């Protein structure tokens, strides 16, 4: 696995999310290389964001590194996790 290449692809992936849904996504925050917070704009529910966009977001994945996206509402109170490629590394072992 080319970790540096995956990191570039993850950044591209996040930019695609923000460009496709600019009315929903405020910003991204990397907590670690594999844990990323998606700060949602005011009035956007994390559960609605996850439910309505998760399948579409999965189609944008072109990297192999497992990551976890956390969707955070603007008030910081609600947080939902969204694992991506989480089980793919387990299947390869």
MARVO-247889 format. One line per field, with one value per atom (N, C-alpha, C): atom name; y, z, x; residue in three letters. Coordinates in Angstrom, 3 decimals, m for minus. Layout:
N
at <- [CA/...];
py <- [Y/...];
pz <- [Z/...];
px <- [X/...];
aa <- [ALA/...];
//
This chain:
93
at <- [N/CA/C/N/CA/C/N/CA/C/N/CA/C/N/CA/C/N/CA/C/N/CA/C/N/CA/C/N/CA/C/N/CA/C/N/CA/C/N/CA/C/N/CA/C/N/CA/C/N/CA/C/N/CA/C/N/CA/C/N/CA/C/N/CA/C/N/CA/C/N/CA/C/N/CA/C/N/CA/C/N/CA/C/N/CA/C/N/CA/C/N/CA/C/N/CA/C/N/CA/C/N/CA/C/N/CA/C/N/CA/C/N/CA/C/N/CA/C/N/CA/C/N/CA/C/N/CA/C/N/CA/C/N/CA/C/N/CA/C/N/CA/C/N/CA/C/N/CA/C/N/CA/C/N/CA/C/N/CA/C/N/CA/C/N/CA/C/N/CA/C/N/CA/C/N/CA/C/N/CA/C/N/CA/C/N/CA/C/N/CA/C/N/CA/C/N/CA/C/N/CA/C/N/CA/C/N/CA/C/N/CA/C/N/CA/C/N/CA/C/N/CA/C/N/CA/C/N/CA/C/N/CA/C/N/CA/C/N/CA/C/N/CA/C/N/CA/C/N/CA/C/N/CA/C/N/CA/C/N/CA/C/N/CA/C/N/CA/C/N/CA/C/N/CA/C/N/CA/C/N/CA/C/N/CA/C/N/CA/C/N/CA/C/N/CA/C/N/CA/C/N/CA/C/N/CA/C/N/CA/C/N/CA/C/N/CA/C/N/CA/C/N/CA/C];
py <- [m1.186/0.000/1.238/2.151/3.386/4.435/4.592/5.471/6.924/7.400/8.789/9.032/8.103/8.212/8.193/7.315/7.266/8.585/9.202/10.484/11.552/11.575/12.535/12.239/10.957/10.572/10.901/10.787/11.136/12.633/13.446/14.893/15.220/14.560/14.743/14.315/13.200/12.687/13.725/14.318/15.327/16.568/16.970/18.125/17.859/16.611/16.248/16.353/15.896/15.990/17.450/18.301/19.715/20.395/20.043/20.684/20.190/18.950/18.421/18.865/19.098/19.487/20.731/21.842/23.050/23.637/23.365/23.895/23.082/21.942/21.077/21.030/21.172/20.986/22.328/22.571/23.802/23.650/22.580/22.366/20.962/20.583/19.301/19.553/18.626/18.719/17.324/17.207/15.939/15.823/14.814/14.537/13.651/12.669/11.834/11.612/10.808/10.523/9.744/9.045/8.194/8.610/9.655/10.163/11.610/11.833/13.142/13.611/14.845/15.434/16.254/16.029/16.855/17.774/19.053/20.030/20.458/20.207/20.523/21.949/22.528/23.896/23.915/25.085/25.264/24.761/23.999/23.478/22.135/21.621/20.329/19.259/18.288/17.200/16.155/15.706/14.675/13.370/13.053/11.808/11.898/13.058/13.246/13.231/13.867/13.883/12.464/11.707/10.331/9.489/9.593/8.772/9.084/10.348/10.715/10.684/10.845/10.960/9.809/8.916/7.897/7.029/6.646/5.815/6.592/7.850/8.683/8.930/9.164/9.394/8.156/6.987/5.737/5.585/6.116/6.023/6.867/7.830/8.710/8.130/7.013/6.422/5.762/6.187/5.560/5.287/5.109/4.822/3.569/3.001/1.737/1.888/2.992/3.200/3.303/2.574/2.735/4.053/4.779/6.036/6.042/6.953/7.178/8.659/8.940/10.306/10.497/11.586/11.945/13.182/13.092/14.221/14.974/16.241/17.055/18.187/18.299/19.400/20.704/21.812/23.120/23.466/22.932/23.215/22.322/21.375/20.489/19.411/19.319/18.386/16.984/16.868/15.551/15.145/13.898/13.360/11.957/11.690/10.363/9.881/8.622/8.066/7.398/7.387/6.811/6.151/4.851/4.171/3.945/4.150/3.928/3.037/1.983/0.986/0.301/0.375/m0.137/m1.638/m2.360/m3.808/m4.320/m3.474/m3.923/m4.404/m3.743/m4.179/m5.505/m5.784/m7.048/m8.204/m7.926/m8.964/m9.349/m8.457/m8.736/m9.530/m9.630/m10.317/m11.819];
pz <- [0.000/0.000/0.000/m0.890/m0.985/m0.113/1.104/2.083/1.619/1.050/0.590/m0.515/m1.441/m2.516/m1.957/m0.979/m0.337/0.356/1.007/1.688/0.692/m0.473/m1.512/m2.014/m2.174/m2.649/m1.622/m0.338/0.715/0.676/0.491/0.377/m0.831/m1.948/m3.149/m2.885/m2.188/m1.805/m0.977/0.009/0.849/0.042/m0.873/m1.719/m2.612/m3.087/m3.892/m3.063/m1.809/m0.930/m0.769/m0.468/m0.239/m1.509/m2.663/m3.900/m4.337/m4.042/m4.421/m3.474/m2.223/m1.226/m0.454/m1.157/m0.470/0.524/0.342/1.256/2.543/2.600/3.778/4.572/3.894/4.538/4.787/6.048/6.435/6.230/6.843/6.754/7.230/7.016/7.477/8.496/9.401/10.414/10.598/10.356/10.562/12.027/12.717/14.097/14.082/13.181/12.914/11.401/10.914/9.476/9.029/9.968/9.607/10.260/11.059/11.705/11.254/10.555/9.966/10.402/10.901/11.285/10.107/9.773/8.792/9.583/9.608/10.304/9.337/9.740/8.900/9.141/8.135/8.261/9.186/9.672/10.591/9.955/10.748/10.299/9.586/9.356/8.696/9.778/9.766/10.747/10.345/11.317/11.030/10.610/11.192/10.826/9.409/9.028/7.661/6.663/7.024/6.146/5.899/6.960/6.830/6.039/6.347/5.684/4.211/3.862/2.478/1.569/2.139/1.287/1.397/2.345/2.578/1.350/0.645/m0.555/m1.649/m1.794/m2.806/m2.454/m1.176/m0.730/m0.979/m0.733/m0.945/m2.397/m3.340/m4.754/m5.094/m4.259/m4.504/m3.994/m3.281/m2.667/m3.736/m3.806/m4.723/m4.027/m2.705/m1.920/m1.103/m0.556/0.174/1.682/2.142/3.585/4.295/5.393/6.148/6.916/6.841/7.578/8.262/9.197/9.837/9.707/9.115/9.040/10.187/10.895/11.929/11.445/11.362/10.953/12.213/12.279/13.461/13.083/13.806/13.575/14.048/13.537/13.813/15.296/16.080/17.520/18.270/17.565/18.175/19.065/19.135/20.059/19.489/18.214/17.618/16.731/16.881/16.179/15.703/14.428/13.868/13.161/13.350/12.675/11.373/10.430/9.111/8.677/8.974/8.569/7.054/6.481/5.049/4.881/4.104/3.876/5.178/6.181/7.494/7.478/6.734/6.728/5.575/4.644/3.501/3.927/4.915/5.363/6.114/6.766/7.460/6.466/5.349/4.336/3.634/3.622/2.955/3.796/5.111/5.967/5.861];
px <- [0.850/0.000/0.887/0.600/1.336/0.643/1.141/0.488/0.482/1.581/1.642/0.620/0.506/m0.477/m1.898/m2.156/m3.472/m3.800/m2.830/m3.075/m3.492/m2.847/m3.229/m4.638/m4.950/m6.279/m7.355/m7.027/m7.992/m8.287/m7.266/m7.462/m8.336/m8.085/m8.903/m10.342/m10.516/m11.828/m12.591/m11.931/m12.575/m12.948/m12.065/m12.369/m13.577/m13.720/m14.892/m16.166/m16.107/m17.279/m17.689/m16.717/m17.028/m17.538/m16.976/m17.424/m18.803/m19.151/m20.473/m21.577/m21.238/m22.234/m21.782/m21.552/m21.057/m22.054/m23.331/m24.341/m24.428/m23.750/m23.813/m22.510/m21.370/m20.066/m19.388/m19.060/m18.361/m16.849/m16.290/m14.832/m14.494/m13.231/m12.705/m11.613/m11.461/m10.409/m9.810/m8.513/m7.821/m7.448/m7.983/m7.580/m6.342/m6.337/m5.169/m5.165/m4.255/m4.218/m5.443/m6.095/m7.232/m8.554/m8.536/m9.759/m9.954/m11.065/m11.330/m12.713/m12.779/m14.057/m14.585/m15.854/m16.546/m17.471/m17.152/m17.992/m19.093/m20.329/m21.479/m21.953/m22.557/m23.070/m24.284/m24.591/m25.715/m27.009/m27.762/m29.042/m28.961/m27.764/m27.594/m27.441/m28.310/m28.302/m27.268/m26.478/m25.475/m26.128/m27.273/m27.950/m28.525/m29.044/m29.531/m28.386/m27.287/m26.118/m25.624/m25.492/m25.016/m26.002/m27.275/m28.279/m28.458/m28.444/m28.727/m27.507/m26.324/m25.147/m24.153/m24.334/m23.309/m23.049/m24.093/m23.890/m23.184/m23.543/m22.893/m21.434/m21.152/m19.782/m18.936/m19.493/m18.755/m18.305/m19.062/m18.698/m17.474/m17.142/m15.999/m14.683/m14.748/m13.551/m12.691/m11.426/m10.480/m9.142/m9.198/m7.998/m8.238/m7.174/m7.300/m7.188/m6.645/m6.458/m7.800/m8.000/m9.251/m9.250/m10.354/m10.502/m11.865/m12.006/m13.312/m13.627/m14.778/m15.278/m16.257/m16.118/m17.088/m17.826/m19.138/m19.969/m20.377/m20.035/m20.307/m21.243/m22.348/m23.277/m22.656/m23.145/m22.542/m22.511/m23.453/m23.451/m22.466/m21.863/m20.873/m21.454/m22.768/m23.400/m23.566/m23.904/m24.149/m22.985/m22.605/m21.450/m21.801/m21.624/m21.896/m20.647/m20.301/m19.133/m19.531/m18.600/m18.820/m17.504/m17.350/m16.121/m16.093/m14.931/m14.729/m13.506/m13.673/m12.608/m12.184/m12.989/m12.590/m12.351/m13.164/m13.056/m12.194/m11.828/m11.034/m9.658/m9.049/m7.718/m7.797/m8.924/m9.084/m9.233/m9.881/m10.085/m8.799/m7.817/m6.557/m5.583/m5.803/m4.843/m4.956];
aa <- [UNK/UNK/UNK/UNK/UNK/UNK/UNK/UNK/UNK/UNK/UNK/UNK/UNK/UNK/UNK/UNK/UNK/UNK/UNK/UNK/UNK/UNK/UNK/UNK/UNK/UNK/UNK/UNK/UNK/UNK/UNK/UNK/UNK/UNK/UNK/UNK/UNK/UNK/UNK/UNK/UNK/UNK/UNK/UNK/UNK/UNK/UNK/UNK/UNK/UNK/UNK/UNK/UNK/UNK/UNK/UNK/UNK/UNK/UNK/UNK/UNK/UNK/UNK/UNK/UNK/UNK/UNK/UNK/UNK/UNK/UNK/UNK/UNK/UNK/UNK/UNK/UNK/UNK/UNK/UNK/UNK/UNK/UNK/UNK/UNK/UNK/UNK/UNK/UNK/UNK/UNK/UNK/UNK/UNK/UNK/UNK/UNK/UNK/UNK/UNK/UNK/UNK/UNK/UNK/UNK/UNK/UNK/UNK/UNK/UNK/UNK/UNK/UNK/UNK/UNK/UNK/UNK/UNK/UNK/UNK/UNK/UNK/UNK/UNK/UNK/UNK/UNK/UNK/UNK/UNK/UNK/UNK/UNK/UNK/UNK/UNK/UNK/UNK/UNK/UNK/UNK/UNK/UNK/UNK/UNK/UNK/UNK/UNK/UNK/UNK/UNK/UNK/UNK/UNK/UNK/UNK/UNK/UNK/UNK/UNK/UNK/UNK/UNK/UNK/UNK/UNK/UNK/UNK/UNK/UNK/UNK/UNK/UNK/UNK/UNK/UNK/UNK/UNK/UNK/UNK/UNK/UNK/UNK/UNK/UNK/UNK/UNK/UNK/UNK/UNK/UNK/UNK/UNK/UNK/UNK/UNK/UNK/UNK/UNK/UNK/UNK/UNK/UNK/UNK/UNK/UNK/UNK/UNK/UNK/UNK/UNK/UNK/UNK/UNK/UNK/UNK/UNK/UNK/UNK/UNK/UNK/UNK/UNK/UNK/UNK/UNK/UNK/UNK/UNK/UNK/UNK/UNK/UNK/UNK/UNK/UNK/UNK/UNK/UNK/UNK/UNK/UNK/UNK/UNK/UNK/UNK/UNK/UNK/UNK/UNK/UNK/UNK/UNK/UNK/UNK/UNK/UNK/UNK/UNK/UNK/UNK/UNK/UNK/UNK/UNK/UNK/UNK/UNK/UNK/UNK/UNK/UNK/UNK/UNK/UNK/UNK/UNK/UNK/UNK];
//
